[in-house]
Amino acid sequence: MPGYRRQLYRDDAVVLRVQKLGESDRIITLLTRRHGRLRAVARGIRRTTSKFGARLEPFGHVDLQLAGDPKGNQGSSLHTVSQVEGIDLYGKRFFGDYPRYTAASAIAETAERLTPVEREPSLRLFQLTLGALRALSDGSHDTTLVLDAYLLRGMTLAGWAPALTACAVCGTPGRHRAFSVPAGGAVCPDCRPPGAAHPAPATIDLMSALTTGDWRVADATETGVRRECSGLVAAHLQWHLERALRSLPLVDRGAPTPGPVPPPGGGAAGPVPPPRGVGPERTA
């Protein structure tokens, strides 16, 4: 547009994904506090002389100055990063820890999939995503519990929450033993479709606890219950997304990993490399 000058505006954001662009640039996918999900070009960020290259890595919480129309009415849909300051760069703490890195990758991919429209504000999802990355970083809860809590609450924001305390079909209240993903959650004996799962009662209790934030109940569960819960949550999410998440199968669902996150050095065994396909520079 002749004579159009791109306006500058500030926002804080979570870095969801980065992609190479040309020889020295990157496209950064951001979930911002006030402007929803958007993409921005970081010029020269891959050069060794870049002043803010390390600040725009996946999973970081950053404060940015962007050039472009925040409403997307004028100019390119790609904004340009002109300034960036790191608020909390969680990614540095995940790169040497495979379970937390893959869980953070699944969180970032889910956040991107739950915001299909660019520049549509989603403050609650932004806060949920930031809180999940912070919980992964401080290691206060098991990695799989943090991830499943995020997925369940994200589905709640999207309107896809599984029915857990009443039949998903007829609404009969109660603790029903069958669970059907196509039906929308727990189902009573009269509404149970063929092929419905029959999870342990403790699994449904765990899903309820993660949805409501009852960490006392969630932290006390056994590994088998957590695995069954993870399977149901993943199946329910991917049913509604109508496409599988690439990062979810890579998540380590093994033994709990309590305690603080180890330093990026990785200890005596050396650093754990990021899994293929979910590294800092995924291509579209």
ChimeraX attribute file (.defattr): number of C-alpha atoms within 10 A of each C-alpha:
attribute: neighborCount
match mode: 1-to-1
recipient: residues
	/A:1	7
	/A:2	4
	/A:3	5
	/A:4	8
	/A:5	12
	/A:6	16
	/A:7	10
	/A:8	15
	/A:9	13
	/A:10	17
	/A:11	15
	/A:12	21
	/A:13	26
	/A:14	30
	/A:15	24
	/A:16	27
	/A:17	26
	/A:18	24
	/A:19	16
	/A:20	19
	/A:21	16
	/A:22	11
	/A:23	10
	/A:24	14
	/A:25	17
	/A:26	21
	/A:27	23
	/A:28	26
	/A:29	23
	/A:30	29
	/A:31	33
	/A:32	27
	/A:33	19
	/A:34	17
	/A:35	19
	/A:36	20
	/A:37	26
	/A:38	22
	/A:39	21
	/A:40	20
	/A:41	22
	/A:42	26
	/A:43	18
	/A:44	18
	/A:45	22
	/A:46	18
	/A:47	12
	/A:48	9
	/A:49	9
	/A:50	13
	/A:51	12
	/A:52	17
	/A:53	18
	/A:54	14
	/A:55	21
	/A:56	29
	/A:57	23
	/A:58	26
	/A:59	29
	/A:60	23
	/A:61	27
	/A:62	21
	/A:63	19
	/A:64	19
	/A:65	16
	/A:66	22
	/A:67	20
	/A:68	22
	/A:69	18
	/A:70	20
	/A:71	11
	/A:72	14
	/A:73	9
	/A:74	13
	/A:75	13
	/A:76	12
	/A:77	17
	/A:78	17
	/A:79	22
	/A:80	20
	/A:81	22
	/A:82	17
	/A:83	14
	/A:84	20
	/A:85	15
	/A:86	17
	/A:87	14
	/A:88	15
	/A:89	22
	/A:90	23
	/A:91	24
	/A:92	19
	/A:93	19
	/A:94	26
	/A:95	24
	/A:96	22
	/A:97	20
	/A:98	18
	/A:99	23
	/A:100	27
	/A:101	30
	/A:102	25
	/A:103	26
	/A:104	30
	/A:105	28
	/A:106	23
	/A:107	27
	/A:108	26
	/A:109	18
	/A:110	24
	/A:111	23
	/A:112	19
	/A:113	13
	/A:114	17
	/A:115	18
	/A:116	10
	/A:117	12
	/A:118	17
	/A:119	19
	/A:120	15
	/A:121	17
	/A:122	18
	/A:123	15
	/A:124	12
	/A:125	22
	/A:126	21
	/A:127	14
	/A:128	19
	/A:129	24
	/A:130	21
	/A:131	14
	/A:132	21
	/A:133	26
	/A:134	18
	/A:135	16
	/A:136	26
	/A:137	23
	/A:138	14
	/A:139	17
	/A:140	16
	/A:141	19
	/A:142	20
	/A:143	27
	/A:144	25
	/A:145	24
	/A:146	25
	/A:147	25
	/A:148	24
	/A:149	25
	/A:150	24
	/A:151	27
	/A:152	23
	/A:153	19
	/A:154	23
	/A:155	21
	/A:156	13
	/A:157	15
	/A:158	13
	/A:159	9
	/A:160	18
	/A:161	19
	/A:162	26
	/A:163	20
	/A:164	22
	/A:165	18
	/A:166	18
	/A:167	26
	/A:168	24
	/A:169	16
	/A:170	11
	/A:171	13
	/A:172	14
	/A:173	13
	/A:174	13
	/A:175	16
	/A:176	22
	/A:177	18
	/A:178	22
	/A:179	26
	/A:180	23
	/A:181	22
	/A:182	13
	/A:183	18
	/A:184	19
	/A:185	26
	/A:186	30
	/A:187	31
	/A:188	21
	/A:189	11
	/A:190	9
	/A:191	16
	/A:192	20
	/A:193	15
	/A:194	7
	/A:195	10
	/A:196	17
	/A:197	17
	/A:198	13
	/A:199	17
	/A:200	14
	/A:201	13
	/A:202	18
	/A:203	22
	/A:204	25
	/A:205	19
	/A:206	25
	/A:207	25
	/A:208	20
	/A:209	17
	/A:210	24
	/A:211	22
	/A:212	12
	/A:213	13
	/A:214	13
	/A:215	17
	/A:216	10
	/A:217	14
	/A:218	24
	/A:219	16
	/A:220	9
	/A:221	16
	/A:222	13
	/A:223	14
	/A:224	14
	/A:225	19
	/A:226	23
	/A:227	17
	/A:228	16
	/A:229	23
	/A:230	21
	/A:231	11
	/A:232	21
	/A:233	23
	/A:234	17
	/A:235	16
	/A:236	23
	/A:237	22
	/A:238	15
	/A:239	15
	/A:240	15
	/A:241	15
	/A:242	8
	/A:243	10
	/A:244	14
	/A:245	16
	/A:246	13
	/A:247	20
	/A:248	19
	/A:249	12
	/A:250	19
	/A:251	20
	/A:252	16
	/A:253	16
	/A:254	13
	/A:255	13
	/A:256	16
	/A:257	15
	/A:258	12
	/A:259	11
	/A:260	12
	/A:261	18
	/A:262	15
	/A:263	14
	/A:264	16
	/A:265	14
	/A:266	15
	/A:267	11
	/A:268	6
	/A:269	7
	/A:270	10
	/A:271	15
	/A:272	17
	/A:273	13
	/A:274	16
	/A:275	15
	/A:276	9
	/A:277	12
	/A:278	20
	/A:279	18
	/A:280	19
	/A:281	16
	/A:282	12
	/A:283	13
	/A:284	7
